[in-house]
Amino acid sequence: MLFTILTLFPEALAPYLGASILGIAQAKGRAEIRLVDFRDFTRDRHRTVDDRPYGGGPGMVLRPEPIIDCVEWLERTDGPFRKILLTPAGTPFRQDTAKRLASEDRVLLLCGRYEGFDERVRTELEWEELSIGDFVLAGGELPALCVTEAICRLLPGVLGDERSAEAESFQNGDVLDHPHYTRPRVYRGRSVPDVLLSGDHAKIASWRQERAIERTRERRPDLSNNHQGHVDAPSNATSNDEDR
Ligand SMILES: C[S@@+](CC[C@H](N)C(=O)[O-])C[C@H]1O[C@@H](n2cnc3c(N)ncnc32)[C@H](O)[C@@H]1O
């Protein structure tokens, strides 16, 4: 899957893209993540990407020409992209969105800055507008990383164990993840629940499902009533078996 991130600050993104899951996804050839500075598509000698807002007011607005020229050049070169414009005014980005986008071949993510984009950036091209939450960041770079990482970890072969993604929060409907435990068996007087040491995988699966549903009800009553989400029983024995 090809990700192309349009940003004025490629140097801010590069280190993160090379580390951990995103680095692994690229090393395994599952994803290619390319950074494009749309300032390179300006035509004036000052390389101007922004200007004062018509109608007055504070801040600067991103001009349409460099962005549109950049996107059109990329599409002429590579073919069409699923184009995503990052904005707090977009549709909330959710796990379902990540799942849907994971089936795309080419995704382009546009990071804004300053007061955001001239409205004609929106209207000139066909965008999916996404927000990563009801708060305002200084730029679209962190949202682009969030979206890219959420998609990449769903691509086949990226996670060490595909089952990791299957049982996570929001993966099977609007249900949060169950609690996890590892060694030591007793920590500061708090023990790992006995059921997790029982070796009975059906019992463990139903304990996890109950805890997940309970947690969702307590913490996120706003989520839909889809509390039937299931937590898959491990298909074979896990390392916990050693602790029995
Ligand atoms: C300071 S913000 C502009 C905010 C805009 N004036 C508004 O009130 O909606 C600059 C850029 O950061 C990005 N951004 C900030 N918060 C975001 C969020 N919650 N989700 C997605 N993108 C965001 C967008 O690309 C935006 O163009």
The ligand as a Gaussian input file, in Angstrom:
#p B3LYP/6-31G(d) Opt

LIG

0 1
 C       -4.719000      24.999000      13.553000
 S       -5.464000      23.769000      12.556000
 C       -6.724000      24.675000      11.706000
 C       -7.997000      24.635000      12.458000
 C       -9.156000      25.246000      11.705000
 N       -9.028000      26.676000      11.597000
 C      -10.419000      24.922000      12.458000
 O      -10.757000      25.635000      13.399000
 O      -11.058000      23.897000      12.129000
 C       -4.264000      23.507000      11.306000
 C       -4.327000      22.145000      10.643000
 O       -4.097000      21.130000      11.606000
 C       -4.773000      19.946000      11.218000
 N       -5.597000      19.508000      12.366000
 C       -5.694000      20.124000      13.561000
 N       -6.489000      19.451000      14.395000
 C       -6.924000      18.365000      13.737000
 C       -7.777000      17.282000      14.061000
 N       -8.380000      17.190000      15.242000
 N       -7.995000      16.328000      13.133000
 C       -7.408000      16.394000      11.922000
 N       -6.591000      17.419000      11.540000
 C       -6.345000      18.383000      12.431000
 C       -5.579000      20.258000       9.971000
 O       -4.886000      19.765000       8.841000
 C       -5.640000      21.778000       9.999000
 O       -5.741000      22.322000       8.684000

